[in-house]
Amino acid sequence: MRVLAALSGGVDSAVAAAKAVEAGHDVVGVHMALSSQPQECRIGSRGCCSVEDATDAARAAQIIGVPFYVWDLAEEFEQTVITDFIAQYRAGRTPNPCVRCNEFVKFRELASRARALGFDAVCTGHYAAIVEGESGPELHRGTDNLKDQSYVLAVMGSDELGRVVLPLGDAPSKAWVRSEAERLGLGVSNKPDSYDICFIPDGDTQGFLRAHLGSAEGEIVTPDGQVLGHHGGYWNYTVGQRKGLRIGEPAPDGRPRYVLQTRPETNQVVVGASELLSISRIRATDAVWLAADDDGVKTADLFVQLRAHGAPIPVAALTRDEDAATISVTLEGSARGVARGQSMVVYRGSRVLGEGTIERADR
């Protein structure tokens, strides 16, 4: 196959591209430049998309022996990821920009350009697996549960499953990937992982939001409306938050309070006891369903995952509305601190069935 390999400049994508070459594919490497100011996008191992990353990607392509190009996708990244990130916080949600980036940039944009150029598939260094099932290709968890990234890949949609190559799906560990990079002579074998939000390389999310959304004094209230204190903008708070509430006094029973919800329409932050964070019903919108042969109704071995590396939670019931693109689940137990705007991914065993954006979470 003619394969377009996304080279981020890290060890995972470099080893994945090398594995694609070893598998006999005709590989071309491409680095997606996502920042308009790449010189500002790395502090230590934080962030990505830096000048250093582009240089490392080019060097890896040279060592692997594949053609290499750089695509400037900074404008697309700004519009679909950064602008959306700010808008979601303004709407009182807690977005996951990595999911958004995978959906609109790393797959939709990359795959669209790859098809236009005559490539059969794209190759990435994600820790997830494509398995050929009875009804076609399926997305599964990677072998290494600690690094599994199937949660952020569910948004790619069923049409892309047959056009993606994930060589690290069966990688037993990150240490193994690094050893492979060393064996192949790739200079990135000891490069640290990037983490946090790439366009906030200093990790100061509140500072970033303050710069874009400003401040707006509002009330911190109990569920019944009692005013406990004031804040500088509801977007600085997320469900489950305990620290930084500045209430000034404990609850009557002495227990700490947690953020239960934010109310953009009144600029209020609602706080309460920890048990009020527990929910058992979730409704997700903008749903993507990857499994035409599985409607999710049978609950055996059915789970949802609510965070990138969260524990799978058994599902007692699931319903889908294809016309409205929604997925609703009732959990067997409960989950805590579930925020609007996060992704809910549905699994049967290790297989990804679908994904949606959490719109409601109820007790």
Secondary structure, 3 states (H helix, E strand, C coil): CEEEEECCCCHHHHHHHHHHHHCCCEEEEEEEECCCCHHHCCECCECCCCHHHHHHHHHHHHHHCCCEEEEECHHHHHHHHHHHHHHHHHCCCCCCHHHHHHHHHHHHHHHHHHHHCCCCEEECCCCEEEEEECCEEEEEECCCCCCCCHHHHHHHCHHHHHHEECCCCCCCCHHHHHHHHHHCCCCCCCCCCCECCCCCCCCCHHHHHHHHHCCCCEEEECCCCCEEEEECCHHHCCCCCCCCCCCCCCCCCCCCCEEEEEECCCCEEEEECHHHHEEEEEEEEEEEECCCCCCCCCCCCEEEECCCCCCCEEEEEEEEECCCCEEEEEEEEEEECCCCCCEEEEEECCEEEEEEEEEEEEC
